[in-house]
Every structure is written in C-alpha cells, then in structure tokens.
C-alpha cells in the first residue's frame, strides 16, 4: 500500500525487496516467502539515533510539531511521551481539526471517523465509539487524517508544523505534501522506506509495530535520552 506516498521512481519487486533488506535486514532472497520475518536491531538503533537527532533539533528551536498514529492501541504511549517532552522544551504540540469527520475507504467499505487527540497525539475513532480523550482508536494506514489536520491549520493561517511524527499515513501523507516527517514502520509498511529512499521522509525506524505497548518503553527512554529531552 502506498499510504500517501506517490513514488517518483519505478520500484520493481527486486528493487523493493533490496530496499527492505538494506533498511530492515529482511531476507534479500525473493524466494524467501515463508517463516519468521527479521528486523536487524543494529539498523533499528541507527535509525533511532537519527530520529532522536531530529527531535533534538526541533526542540532546540522550540518549533511546532504534529504527532499522529494509526496504531493507537500499541504506540500511543511512545508518541505521548514525545509530545510531553517536546511541549516541556517549548514546542507547540498542534491539535488541529479535533472532532472533524474523516471519510476513509476500508476493505469493509467507506467508514466515517472522527479526528481526536489523546495527550497531544492524533488518532481517529468511530463516532460514538468511546468518550473523547480516551486511548482507544481505530487502526488505519490512511493519509487522510494528516491531510485533514494540515488543511485545518492552513485554513486558520498556521502555524504549520516543522516536524510531523508518527507512522503509516501520518508520515507518508505529510512527507508527500512537503513537510518534514519521521516515524516508525514495520516490514509490511514499505511505503515509508520508499519515501525515505526518495527523500520525502527524513527518518524511518524499522521495528515491530504490533507488540504490547509497554514493550516500547525502553525505546522511549532511549530516544528521549539521546535527544536530551528526559525530564
């Protein structure tokens, strides 16, 4: 799935497999079609370093940021900790278009979601699914939520985010529109790595994006420490 990226280059199967092998450490053999997938932890650490560098830079400038996730059940805590640390550093954590409807085409047909924010992190939820502000939300790869958020900012004349942080369509959609974007991606989300290879996404961290939320706490501490944002 392209999830917001419109590739400029021609990506054949072997090209894409080679990219994922280079960025994530998966097998470069196209005949490898079963068994456990692999992510090289050294590649994850290297990307986390670059991720932390971008956070540190935006924090030093006190620049506005936008955070959003299509994996709220798993990754909300990670992004919320970043939002809190960036806010404490003087960055404006933007929350545009809260409550606005977003129509997303899914495999089940067209679904309408509401854009909401939890601890400064954007997510979408089905109307009436839960009390606004709670952590539950829908899993989505769509770039439409970030497009909705950015359009709402433009409607009121800014400020626009200097950095968009997230996953899935939040990163691809923002990067495609020319915003600097960094994020996390699993091996089944090659669009983010294509965006990075083509220069529209600044940093992509390869990791398993569907483990228990508390498993990301060491990564959170590592990133905040490396960005000098620990409180």
C-alpha positions in Angstrom: 0.0 0.0 0.0 1.3 3.5 -0.9 -0.5 5.1 2.2 0.1 8.6 0.9 3.4 8.3 -1.0 3.4 8.8 -4.7 6.7 7.2 -5.8 8.7 9.1 -8.4 10.9 6.1 -9.2 9.9 2.8 -10.8 10.0 0.2 -8.0 10.1 -3.4 -9.2 9.8 -6.3 -6.9 13.5 -6.9 -6.6 14.1 -3.2 -6.0 11.7 -3.2 -3.2 13.0 -6.4 -1.6 16.5 -5.0 -1.8 15.4 -1.7 -0.2 13.8 -3.6 2.7 16.8 -5.8 3.1 19.0 -2.7 3.4 16.8 -0.7 5.7 15.4 -3.5 7.9 17.6 -6.6 7.5 14.9 -8.8 6.0 16.0 -11.5 3.5 17.1 -10.2 0.1 16.1 -13.5 -1.5 12.8 -13.2 -3.4 12.3 -16.9 -2.9 12.1 -16.5 0.8 8.3 -16.4 1.1 7.6 -18.1 4.5 8.8 -18.3 8.1 9.6 -15.6 10.6 10.4 -12.1 9.4 13.5 -10.4 10.7 14.5 -6.9 11.7 18.1 -6.2 12.4 18.4 -4.5 15.8 21.5 -2.6 14.7 19.5 -0.9 11.9 16.8 -0.1 14.4 19.3 1.5 16.7 20.9 3.5 13.9 17.5 4.8 12.9 16.6 5.7 16.5 19.8 7.8 16.6 18.7 9.8 13.6 15.2 10.0 14.9 16.5 11.4 18.2 18.7 13.9 16.3 15.6 15.3 14.5 13.7 15.6 17.8 16.7 17.4 19.5 16.9 19.9 16.6 13.2 20.8 16.7 13.3 21.0 20.5 16.2 23.5 20.4 14.2 25.7 18.1 11.0 25.4 20.0 9.3 24.7 16.7 5.7 23.5 16.3 5.2 19.8 15.9 2.3 17.4 14.9 2.1 13.9 16.2 -0.3 11.2 14.9 -0.7 7.4 14.9 -2.6 4.7 13.0 -1.6 2.3 15.8 -3.1 3.9 18.9 -3.5 0.6 20.8 0.2 -0.1 20.6 2.1 3.1 20.0 0.2 5.9 21.7 2.3 5.8 24.8 5.5 6.2 22.8 4.2 9.3 20.9 2.6 10.7 24.0 5.9 10.7 25.9 7.5 12.5 22.9 4.7 15.1 22.8 5.1 15.7 26.6 8.8 16.2 26.3 8.6 18.4 23.3 6.0 20.6 24.9 8.2 20.9 28.0 11.0 22.0 25.7 8.9 24.9 24.4 7.4 23.3 21.2 3.8 23.9 20.4 2.2 20.5 20.1 -0.5 21.1 17.5 -4.0 19.6 17.7 -5.9 20.9 14.6 -9.3 19.8 13.3 -10.2 18.0 16.6 -13.6 16.3 16.1 -13.6 16.8 12.4 -15.0 13.9 10.3 -12.7 11.9 8.1 -14.1 9.5 5.4 -11.8 6.6 4.8 -12.3 3.8 2.4 -11.5 0.4 4.0 -11.9 -3.2 3.0 -15.3 -3.1 4.6 -16.4 0.0 2.5 -16.5 3.7 3.3 -16.2 4.5 7.0 -16.5 7.8 8.8 -14.2 8.5 11.7 -13.6 11.5 13.9 -10.2 13.0 14.4 -9.3 13.2 18.1 -6.2 13.9 20.2 -5.0 12.0 23.3 -2.1 13.5 25.2 -1.3 15.6 22.2 -1.3 12.6 19.8 -3.8 12.5 16.9 -5.8 9.4 16.2 -9.2 8.5 14.6 -12.1 6.8 16.2 -15.6 5.7 15.1 -18.3 8.2 16.1 -19.7 7.3 19.4 -17.2 4.5 19.9 -15.8 5.9 23.1 -15.5 9.1 25.2 -13.3 11.7 23.5 -9.8 11.9 25.0 -9.5 8.2 25.9 -6.9 6.0 24.4 -9.0 3.8 22.2 -8.9 4.5 18.5 -9.0 2.9 15.1 -6.1 1.2 13.3 -5.6 2.9 9.9 -3.0 3.3 7.2 -4.8 6.2 5.6 -3.1 9.6 4.9 -6.5 11.4 5.0 -6.3 12.2 8.8 -3.0 14.1 8.4 -4.3 15.8 5.3 -7.3 16.9 7.2 -5.2 18.2 10.1 -2.8 20.1 7.8 -5.7 21.6 5.8 -7.3 22.8 9.0 -4.1 24.6 10.0 -3.8 26.2 6.6 -7.4 27.4 6.9 -6.6 29.5 10.0 -3.2 30.6 8.8 -0.9 28.4 10.8 1.4 27.8 12.5 2.4 24.8 10.3 4.4 22.0 11.9 8.1 22.0 11.3 8.1 18.3 12.0 5.4 15.6 11.8 6.0 12.5 13.9 4.1 9.2 13.6 3.5 6.2 11.5 1.6 4.9 8.4 -0.3 7.6 6.6 0.7 10.3 9.0 4.3 10.1 7.9 3.7 9.3 4.2 0.9 11.8 3.8 2.9 14.6 5.4 6.1 13.8 3.6 4.3 13.7 0.2 3.0 17.3 1.0 6.5 18.5 1.6 6.5 18.5 5.4 9.5 17.0 7.2 8.3 13.7 8.7 9.8 11.0 10.8 8.3 7.8 12.1 8.2 4.1 12.8 7.4 1.3 10.4 7.2 -2.5 10.3 8.4 -4.6 7.4 4.9 -4.8 6.0 4.9 -1.0 5.5 7.4 -0.5 2.7 5.9 2.8 1.6 7.6 4.7 4.4 11.0 3.3 3.4 10.3 4.2 -0.2 9.5 7.7 0.9 12.8 7.8 2.8 14.7 6.5 -0.2 13.2 9.2 -2.4 13.9 12.0 0.1 10.3 12.8 1.2 10.6 11.1 4.6 13.5 12.1 6.8 13.8 9.1 9.1 12.1 5.7 9.4 12.8 3.4 12.3 12.3 -0.3 11.5 10.5 -2.2 14.3 7.6 -4.5 15.1 4.7 -2.1 15.4 2.2 -4.6 16.9 3.7 -5.8 20.2 2.4 -4.9 23.7 2.5 -1.1 24.3 4.8 -1.5 27.4 7.5 -3.1 25.2 8.2 0.3 23.7 9.1 1.9 27.0 12.9 1.1 26.6 12.8 2.7 23.1 11.0 5.7 24.5 13.6 6.2 27.2 16.4 5.7 24.7 15.1 8.3 22.3 14.4 10.9 24.9 17.9 10.4 26.5 19.6 10.6 23.1 17.6 13.8 22.2 18.4 15.3 25.7 14.7 15.5 26.4 14.5 13.3 29.5 12.6 15.1 32.3 
